[in-house]
């Protein structure tokens, strides 16, 4: 893989890797930036969530679970002193669907975090990872405020 970051003036940068898709980056105004784009540290948290999300949803689909919604929320903790590195991340997997098997979700998460996700495995040893799994039933039309039939 090859990635390149090009300066666009002030503290604005554009990153691009082999896929060709560009990512705009900036920082806070109080740090000298324009607060116009995602911060590099945010990209790390997004990469962690995205990598494991792709693994987990792929595994759940192969298991033919009736998943109607899925998200990974990354709660990232950073050190207070420079270089303000990440010290911990809690990954909350929120799976919405019908009759979701909690053991199947737990196994998919374990496979991602221990075997498949290159991002989390790259950070292991430097970042303390914790996991939370939330399973929800989909909202029904009546619970969304839809009119009830007579």
N, C-alpha and C positions, 0 to 999 in steps of 0.2 A: 504494500500500500504506500502511496505517496500522498501527502497533504501539503498544501501551500496556504500561507496567510499573507495577504497583501494589505498594506497600509493605505487608508483612504483619507488621511488628514485627521487632525486632532487625535483622539484615541479610538477612531473608527477603523475597523478591519473587516475584510471579507476572507472567509476561509473556504477552500474547495479541496476535495479529495478526488480519488479515482472515479467516483460516480458522476462527477461533474456538477452536482448540486451545490449552490452557494449558501453559506451561512453568514449573515451579517452579525458583527459583534461590536459592542461599545461598553462603556462603563458609566457609573453614576456621575452626575454633574459635580458633586462634591469631591470626586476623585479626578476631575479634569476631563471627564467625558461629556457626551451630549445626551446620555440616557435614551438612546434611540434604537437600541437593539439588545439582543440577549448578551449576557455576560459569559465569559469563558467558563467560570465556575458553575454557572447554571447549566451549561452544556454538558458538564461532567455528570450532574445529577440526572439530566434528561437522558444521557447516554446509558446510564445504569438502568433507569426505568424502561427505556426503549428496548434494550438488549434482552432483559429478562422477560418483558412483556411479550416479545415476539416468540421466545421459547415457550413460555407457559401457554399462550393461546394456541400455538401450533399443537402442543401435546394434548390440550383439552379437546381440540377439534378432532384429532386422531382417535381420541377415546369416545368420540361422538356424544359428548355432553351437550345438553341443550343450553348453551351459553347465549344470552341475549345482550349482555353488556360486560365490559371488562376494562379495568384500569389499574395502573400501578401508581400509587402515590409515594413519592420519595421524600422523606423527612431527613434532611442532611444537617449534621452538626459539624461546625468548623472550629478550629482552635482560635482563641482570642488574639494570640500573638502571631506576628509574621513568621512564616509565610502563610498563616491562616489556612493550613491544610485541612482537608476533611479528616475527621477523627471517628465519625460514626454516621451510619445511615440506617434508618428503619424503612423497610419496603413494605407497604401495605397493599396487598393484592385484593381488589374488590371484584368479586365475580357475581354477576347477576344472571339468574337462569332458573329453569325448572328442574327440580329433583337433582340438584348438583351434589355429587358425592364428595364430601369433605376430604376423604382420604385420597381421592384421585387428584384433587387440587393440591393437597400437601405434597404428594409425590411429584407432580409437575413442577412445583416451586423448587423442591429439593434438587431435581434433575437440572433445572436451569442454573440454580445458584452454585451447585457443586460440579457440574460437568459441562454444560453447554455455553453459558454466558461468558464470553471473553472479557467483557468490561468488568463485571464483578470479580471475576477470577484474577484480573490484573491488579485490582485494588486490594484484594485480600492480603492480610498481614499488615496493611497500613490503615485500613478502615475497618471498624467494628460493625458488622452487619447484623441487623435484627430483622425478623420477619413477623408480619401480622397478616392473617387471612380473614377476610370478611366475605361471607356468602349471603346473598340476598335473593329473595324471590322477586320476580318482576311485578311491578305495580299493575293492578287490574284496572280496567276502564272505570269501575265504580269507585275505586279508591283515588282516582284522578279527578273526581268531581263530575263525571259524566252523568247525564240524566238517567234515572232509573226507569225501566219500562213499567207501565201501569199493570 
